[in-house]
Amino acid sequence: MKGHARHLMTEHVFALTPGTLLSEVARIFAANGLSGAPVVDDEHRVLGFLSETDLLGSLLRGDQEESTAGDVMTQPAVVVDEFTPTDEVMNVLRQGDIHHVPVVREGRLMGIITPRDILKYVVEHTLPPPEELA
């Protein structure tokens, strides 16, 4: 695949702060169909990533409602620069056995790449166009 991470990414990213309560994260994920979100500081630098698996594990362990995104996020987050070649992005996802990767510019969150983003890119740029229906 040709291109860069910025060609794959979704620009509008729902990000969490380290202090976001897990009960609120659960509500946000459920209401918006999210399966993960980057955790950022006040300058939008990615501190970690909170996946649905991280969240569910914590909630099922019975962690107190005072637990926050910062308490259970995976850190450091795996990120890619916006100019990382798409083939390298694919390697990062495969080798890290991850499904989401935040995209950064000078360390600040610019977007996110999810399996849906990759599928959309492949359909639009790699697969031949569909045959016309007669």
N, C-alpha and C positions, 0 to 999 in steps of 0.2 A: 504494500500500500504506500502510495506517495502522499506526502503532505507532512504537517506538523500537528502537535497536540492541539493547537488552537483551532484546527480544522475539524477535529473530532468532538471537542468539548461543548457542553451546554454552559452558556454564560451565566444564566441566572441560577445561583446556587444558594440553597438554604444552609446557612452556617450557624453553628452553636457557639456560645461563649462557655468558658470553663465552668462558670457558675450556674449554668442552666440546670435546674433540678431534673432528675431522671423521670419523675412523674410528668413533667412538662414535655420532656423529650418524647416519652411514650405517646402522649397526646398528639404531638406534632407529627411524628412518624405515622401514626394511625390515620390521622385526618388528611395527610398529604400523600400517602402511599410511598413514603420514603423508606429506604432500606439502609441508609447511612447518611452521615453528614460530617463535614470537616468541623473541627473545633478551632476557633481563631481568637487572637487577642484583639485589643482595641485598634491596632493598626492593620488588621486583616491578615496577619501572618499566621500560617497554619501551624498549630501547636500539636494537633493529634487528629485522630479520626474515630468517630463513634459509629460502629456498625450496629445493625439490628441484632446480630449475634451477641455483641458486647452488652447491649441494652437488655436483651432477654435473659442472658446469663446472670446479670446483676439482679434483675427483678425476681427471677426464679430462686435465687439464693436468699431472697428476703432482705436484701440490703435496705437499709433505712431510707425513708422518703427524703431525707436530707442529703442523700448522695447526689453528686453532680456529674455532669458530662466530663469534667476534668478528673474526677475520681476514677472513672472506668474507661476512658478513651484509650485507644492504642496509640502509643507514642514511642518514638517520633513517627509522624505520619509519613507514608511514602508519597512523594509528590513528584511531578515532572514540570519542567519549564515549558512555557508556551511554545517554544521553538524545538522541543524534542521531536525527532522524526517519529512518524506514526509506527514504523516497525519497532522502534525502541520502546515506545509506549506499550505495544503488545507484549514485548518481552518482559517489561516491568510487571505487567498484570499477571502474566503466566508464572514467572519466577517467584513473585511475591505471593502467589496464590490468593490474589485479592480481586475484588470486583469493581472497585471504585478507586479512582486516583484523582486527587485535586491537581489542578493546573495553576501554576504560579508565574508571576512576573516580578522579578526582583524580590522574591520571597513572599509576595502578597497574593492572596487568592484571586484568581481571575475566572475560574470555571471548574468543571468537574467532568470526568469521563466515566461513563457507566456502560454496562453491556448494551443497553438500548442505543446509546450514542454510536457505538461501534457497528451495531447491526444496521442502523440508519445509514451510516457512511458507506458500508459495504453495498447495500442495496442501491444507493444513489450513485456511487462512483466505480464500483467494481463489477457488479452483475450486469449482464446484457439486458437491454430493455425488454419488457414483456412483449410477447407477440400480440398483434392486434387480434381481437376477437371478431370472428366473421359473423 
